[in-house]
Amino acid sequence: MSAAARVLVVDDSATMRGLITAVLRSDPEVDVIGQAGDAMEARAAIKALNPDVVTLDIEMPNMNGLDFLEKIMTLRPMPVIMVSTMTHRGAEATLAALEIGAFDCVGKPAPGEPRPFGDLAEKVKAAARSQRQYSKPAANHTPPPAVADFRVGRKIVAIGSSTGGVEALIAVLQKFPANCPPTVITQHMPPSFTRSFAERLNRLCAPVVQEATDGARLEIGKIYLAPGGDRHLQVANASAPHCRLIDRGPVNGHRPSVDVLFDSVAELAGRNAVGVILTGMGRDGAAGLLKMRHAGARTIGQNEKTCVVYGMPRVAFELGAVEQQVPLNAIGEEILKVTAARKEGSE
């Protein structure tokens, strides 16, 4: 990046503003150009300072962060990173913000946390570089009818995503019929957020969407989302495929990791699988997707134009892991196309 990312920090707590500012200023490629304590101050600061990125608290006096985000996305679209409490209520509000158009989210740290706000500076820099076209999300559409016999196809779908993944996953999964192939997903997301996200997807999509539990059988019409926190999601047991949650350190800086999921699907399902890598920072999932392709799986990468961050799909494409790059609005249909069995029962 040729110039430092210019950031406005918005939070009603002076202590939190100071902590966020200190974390960001520890990175020489980030410049905190201002702070604001509520939406009115933030609106004036945006006009006066024209920041590249805004960090925005969810809960603020006078106008909450969601309402203010709506106004930003309507009147002056720009990258916004939400800062939220790690509670069920905070998770619900943050997921709503991501659907409205927020770039990404971070959780407020617990007292004594060694790395408060984690990779916030990296997210700010990615947001500043982003070429994303901000717009209102499309209205929910009617799910497609169950038209294919996925039992004959015997396919497992594995999807990995990160920054921008909330909107991307909704766009993909809303194309799935109620009898979709069994689908496992790792989305980089703070602990406690994944259960709320699974519940939200379950309300928005025709299949059953649930947070993965250890030992849960993979079934037609069900989608399993890796829980955020201290374990990775794998699939196991070829004769009776099921979810397995394993204790293991972070991989590529993430837990759960897309690579861990893709590696297990490559070993378990081989050519009877489809791997999909969506928008996200970094390279998690690229090597695992390559293993899936080498094992005979079909592989799909989100194309650059429709990615919030063309990081994970780019690395996967450059490694040769991606069989075809597809725009986000066509990925759902493409997954169904390559997983549905033909009438004669062939794959």
VMD Tcl script that draws the C-alpha trace (Angstrom):
set ca {
  {0.00 0.00 0.00}
  {1.53 3.30 -1.07}
  {0.15 5.35 1.85}
  {-0.92 4.52 5.37}
  {-4.57 3.57 5.85}
  {-6.34 6.58 7.40}
  {-8.76 5.49 10.14}
  {-11.51 7.14 12.18}
  {-12.21 5.36 15.50}
  {-15.81 5.63 16.73}
  {-16.75 4.37 20.20}
  {-18.66 5.92 23.10}
  {-16.00 4.73 25.57}
  {-12.89 6.90 25.78}
  {-11.00 3.93 27.20}
  {-11.99 1.73 24.25}
  {-11.13 4.48 21.76}
  {-7.71 4.76 23.34}
  {-7.13 1.01 23.24}
  {-8.19 0.71 19.60}
  {-6.04 3.69 18.68}
  {-3.01 2.24 20.45}
  {-3.43 -1.12 18.70}
  {-3.74 0.52 15.29}
  {-0.87 2.96 15.80}
  {1.44 0.04 16.57}
  {1.32 -0.67 12.82}
  {3.29 1.89 10.79}
  {0.97 1.37 7.81}
  {-2.07 2.60 9.76}
  {-2.75 6.24 10.65}
  {-5.50 7.04 13.17}
  {-6.62 10.48 12.01}
  {-9.47 11.03 14.45}
  {-11.84 9.75 17.11}
  {-15.55 10.21 17.79}
  {-17.76 9.34 20.73}
  {-21.14 9.09 18.98}
  {-22.80 9.17 15.58}
  {-23.11 12.97 15.45}
  {-19.39 13.45 16.12}
  {-18.59 10.64 13.68}
  {-20.67 12.19 10.90}
  {-18.86 15.51 11.29}
  {-15.47 13.78 11.42}
  {-16.17 11.76 8.26}
  {-17.05 14.96 6.40}
  {-14.01 16.84 7.70}
  {-11.37 14.08 7.54}
  {-12.54 11.78 4.73}
  {-11.06 8.60 6.30}
  {-10.29 5.46 4.32}
  {-11.81 3.22 7.02}
  {-14.07 3.65 10.05}
  {-14.11 1.39 13.11}
  {-17.59 1.55 14.59}
  {-19.00 0.49 17.95}
  {-22.32 -1.36 17.84}
  {-23.80 0.11 21.02}
  {-23.67 3.91 21.24}
  {-25.92 6.65 22.68}
  {-28.28 8.77 20.54}
  {-27.93 6.56 17.44}
  {-26.72 2.95 17.61}
  {-24.04 1.60 15.32}
  {-26.46 -0.32 13.08}
  {-28.58 2.74 12.34}
  {-25.47 4.83 11.70}
  {-24.02 2.13 9.44}
  {-27.24 2.17 7.40}
  {-26.81 5.92 6.89}
  {-23.14 5.53 5.93}
  {-23.93 2.84 3.36}
  {-26.77 4.90 1.92}
  {-25.20 8.35 1.87}
  {-21.43 7.81 1.80}
  {-20.51 4.14 1.28}
  {-17.08 3.26 2.69}
  {-15.30 0.41 4.50}
  {-16.53 0.02 8.09}
  {-15.21 -2.49 10.62}
  {-17.63 -3.21 13.45}
  {-16.42 -3.53 17.03}
  {-18.75 -5.67 19.12}
  {-19.14 -7.31 22.51}
  {-18.66 -11.08 22.45}
  {-22.23 -11.81 23.52}
  {-25.22 -13.37 21.77}
  {-26.79 -9.92 21.43}
  {-23.52 -8.50 20.12}
  {-23.19 -11.35 17.64}
  {-26.72 -10.84 16.29}
  {-26.12 -7.11 15.82}
  {-22.74 -7.68 14.16}
  {-24.16 -10.21 11.72}
  {-26.87 -7.72 10.80}
  {-24.13 -5.11 10.25}
  {-22.20 -7.45 7.95}
  {-25.34 -8.00 5.90}
  {-25.89 -4.23 5.69}
  {-22.40 -3.91 4.23}
  {-19.80 -3.70 7.00}
  {-16.39 -4.88 5.78}
  {-15.61 -7.09 8.79}
  {-15.93 -7.32 12.55}
  {-13.76 -7.67 15.64}
  {-14.76 -8.56 19.18}
  {-14.09 -6.34 22.17}
  {-11.36 -7.98 24.26}
  {-11.77 -9.50 27.69}
  {-9.71 -7.99 30.55}
  {-6.08 -9.11 30.35}
  {-6.35 -10.51 26.84}
  {-2.78 -10.75 25.44}
  {-3.62 -9.62 21.89}
  {-6.59 -7.28 22.13}
  {-8.44 -6.93 18.81}
  {-6.23 -9.59 17.18}
  {-5.61 -8.75 13.53}
  {-7.57 -5.47 13.52}
  {-4.70 -3.57 11.87}
  {-4.51 -6.13 9.06}
  {-8.27 -5.89 8.55}
  {-8.05 -2.09 8.41}
  {-5.32 -2.26 5.75}
  {-7.29 -4.81 3.74}
  {-10.38 -2.61 3.99}
  {-8.44 0.42 2.76}
  {-7.15 -1.57 -0.23}
  {-10.52 -3.08 -1.01}
  {-12.11 -2.27 -4.35}
  {-15.48 -3.42 -3.10}
  {-18.54 -1.74 -4.55}
  {-20.78 -0.98 -1.59}
  {-24.49 -1.35 -2.17}
  {-27.66 -2.43 -0.43}
  {-27.98 -6.23 -0.16}
  {-30.44 -7.88 -2.48}
  {-33.81 -8.86 -1.07}
  {-34.28 -12.49 -0.06}
  {-35.47 -14.64 -2.94}
  {-37.55 -17.80 -3.09}
  {-35.35 -20.91 -2.72}
  {-35.20 -23.25 -5.72}
  {-37.30 -26.41 -5.63}
  {-35.77 -29.79 -4.85}
  {-35.13 -31.00 -8.38}
  {-32.11 -33.30 -8.18}
  {-31.38 -36.63 -6.53}
  {-28.29 -35.85 -4.47}
  {-28.42 -39.25 -2.78}
  {-27.33 -40.84 -6.04}
  {-24.64 -38.20 -6.54}
  {-23.07 -38.99 -3.11}
  {-21.21 -35.69 -3.01}
  {-19.94 -33.69 -0.03}
  {-19.58 -29.93 -0.41}
  {-16.86 -28.15 1.59}
  {-16.75 -24.33 1.69}
  {-14.15 -22.00 3.19}
  {-14.52 -18.24 3.67}
  {-13.31 -15.31 5.74}
  {-13.63 -11.53 5.35}
  {-16.82 -10.86 3.39}
  {-17.97 -14.40 3.99}
  {-21.22 -13.58 5.75}
  {-22.76 -11.97 2.66}
  {-21.05 -14.47 0.35}
  {-22.34 -17.52 2.19}
  {-25.87 -16.13 2.29}
  {-25.70 -15.53 -1.47}
  {-24.46 -19.08 -2.13}
  {-26.63 -21.00 0.31}
  {-29.85 -19.23 -0.62}
  {-29.51 -20.96 -3.99}
  {-29.55 -24.40 -2.32}
  {-32.80 -26.44 -2.34}
  {-34.06 -28.17 0.78}
  {-32.47 -31.45 -0.35}
  {-28.98 -30.02 -0.96}
  {-25.92 -32.23 -0.69}
  {-24.38 -32.43 2.80}
  {-22.29 -29.29 3.19}
  {-19.56 -28.40 5.69}
  {-18.31 -24.83 6.14}
  {-15.45 -23.13 7.90}
  {-15.92 -19.36 8.15}
  {-13.37 -17.33 10.11}
  {-15.46 -15.74 12.83}
  {-15.00 -14.83 16.50}
  {-16.04 -17.39 19.12}
  {-19.74 -17.12 20.10}
  {-20.64 -15.62 16.71}
  {-20.95 -18.88 14.77}
  {-24.01 -20.16 16.60}
  {-25.86 -16.92 15.85}
  {-24.69 -17.07 12.25}
  {-25.88 -20.66 11.87}
  {-29.27 -19.68 13.28}
  {-29.44 -16.73 10.89}
  {-28.56 -18.91 7.89}
  {-31.15 -21.45 8.98}
  {-33.83 -18.74 8.87}
  {-32.70 -17.46 5.47}
  {-32.07 -20.74 3.61}
  {-34.17 -23.74 2.59}
  {-31.85 -26.49 4.01}
  {-31.29 -27.03 7.73}
  {-28.23 -25.05 8.86}
  {-26.65 -25.81 12.22}
  {-23.45 -25.29 14.11}
  {-21.41 -28.48 13.73}
  {-21.18 -30.79 16.73}
  {-18.75 -33.64 17.23}
  {-20.18 -36.83 15.76}
  {-23.03 -35.19 13.81}
  {-23.86 -37.38 10.78}
  {-23.61 -35.72 7.38}
  {-27.09 -35.84 5.86}
  {-28.85 -34.70 2.71}
  {-30.46 -31.29 3.26}
  {-28.14 -30.25 6.08}
  {-25.37 -27.66 6.30}
  {-22.81 -27.72 9.14}
  {-20.93 -24.57 10.20}
  {-17.65 -24.95 12.12}
  {-17.97 -23.45 15.60}
  {-15.61 -20.57 16.33}
  {-13.20 -21.03 19.19}
  {-10.64 -23.62 20.12}
  {-11.34 -26.54 17.76}
  {-11.15 -27.37 14.05}
  {-13.87 -29.02 11.97}
  {-13.07 -32.16 10.00}
  {-15.12 -34.89 8.35}
  {-14.43 -38.51 9.21}
  {-15.47 -42.16 8.58}
  {-16.10 -42.95 4.92}
  {-18.78 -45.57 5.69}
  {-20.81 -43.15 7.84}
  {-19.46 -39.62 7.25}
  {-19.78 -37.32 10.22}
  {-18.37 -34.13 11.69}
  {-15.35 -34.33 13.94}
  {-14.13 -31.45 16.12}
  {-10.46 -31.73 17.01}
  {-8.23 -29.95 19.52}
  {-5.24 -28.55 17.67}
  {-3.34 -25.28 17.54}
  {-4.16 -22.59 14.99}
  {-3.34 -23.35 11.35}
  {-2.46 -20.38 9.14}
  {-3.30 -18.28 12.20}
  {-6.87 -19.58 12.36}
  {-8.89 -21.97 14.48}
  {-11.01 -23.32 12.93}
  {-8.97 -23.48 9.74}
  {-10.23 -24.02 6.21}
  {-7.12 -26.06 5.37}
  {-7.88 -28.54 8.16}
  {-11.40 -29.03 6.83}
  {-10.35 -29.34 3.18}
  {-7.54 -31.79 4.03}
  {-10.01 -34.10 5.76}
  {-12.51 -33.91 2.89}
  {-9.76 -34.74 0.38}
  {-8.84 -37.83 2.37}
  {-12.39 -38.95 3.10}
  {-14.29 -38.21 -0.09}
  {-11.76 -37.75 -2.90}
  {-13.60 -37.36 -6.20}
  {-16.95 -37.45 -4.39}
  {-16.50 -33.93 -3.10}
  {-16.68 -30.31 -4.22}
  {-14.43 -27.67 -2.68}
  {-15.31 -23.97 -2.74}
  {-13.12 -21.10 -1.59}
  {-14.75 -17.72 -1.10}
  {-13.63 -14.20 -0.24}
  {-11.10 -13.76 2.56}
  {-7.75 -12.42 3.72}
  {-4.61 -14.54 3.69}
  {-4.09 -18.02 2.28}
  {-6.03 -20.38 4.56}
  {-7.70 -23.10 2.48}
  {-5.54 -22.75 -0.63}
  {-3.29 -25.73 0.09}
  {-6.22 -27.84 1.27}
  {-8.18 -27.05 -1.88}
  {-5.18 -28.17 -3.93}
  {-5.22 -31.48 -2.06}
  {-8.90 -31.82 -2.85}
  {-8.29 -31.21 -6.54}
  {-5.41 -33.70 -6.61}
  {-7.77 -36.22 -4.97}
  {-10.24 -35.79 -7.84}
  {-12.67 -33.30 -6.31}
  {-14.26 -30.50 -8.32}
  {-13.01 -27.12 -7.11}
  {-14.47 -23.62 -7.41}
  {-13.01 -20.23 -6.48}
  {-14.85 -16.94 -6.18}
  {-13.64 -14.55 -8.87}
  {-11.75 -11.36 -8.08}
  {-14.45 -8.93 -9.17}
  {-17.02 -10.21 -6.67}
  {-14.68 -10.76 -3.69}
  {-14.61 -8.35 -0.77}
  {-10.97 -9.45 -0.38}
  {-9.38 -11.46 -3.19}
  {-6.87 -13.15 -0.91}
  {-7.69 -16.79 -0.22}
  {-9.19 -17.38 -3.69}
  {-6.23 -15.68 -5.36}
  {-3.65 -17.84 -3.58}
  {-5.68 -20.97 -4.36}
  {-5.92 -20.00 -8.03}
  {-2.18 -19.28 -8.25}
  {-1.42 -22.70 -6.70}
  {-3.53 -24.41 -9.36}
  {-6.14 -25.49 -6.80}
  {-9.07 -23.80 -8.54}
  {-10.67 -25.64 -11.45}
  {-12.86 -22.67 -12.32}
  {-13.34 -19.11 -11.05}
  {-17.00 -18.11 -10.77}
  {-18.83 -14.88 -9.87}
  {-20.51 -15.00 -6.47}
  {-24.05 -14.91 -7.85}
  {-23.39 -18.05 -9.93}
  {-21.51 -20.18 -7.37}
  {-24.62 -21.72 -5.80}
  {-25.92 -22.94 -9.15}
  {-22.48 -24.23 -10.15}
  {-22.21 -26.26 -6.94}
  {-25.60 -27.83 -7.61}
  {-24.64 -28.53 -11.21}
  {-21.53 -30.52 -10.30}
  {-23.10 -32.34 -7.34}
  {-26.43 -33.43 -8.82}
  {-26.54 -36.95 -10.22}
  {-27.56 -37.44 -13.81}
  {-30.74 -39.32 -14.54}
  {-28.89 -42.49 -15.39}
  {-27.16 -42.43 -12.01}
  {-23.70 -41.42 -13.21}
  {-21.76 -38.61 -11.56}
}
mol new
graphics top color blue
foreach p $ca { graphics top sphere $p radius 0.5 }
foreach p [lrange $ca 0 end-1] q [lrange $ca 1 end] { graphics top cylinder $p $q radius 0.2 }
display resetview
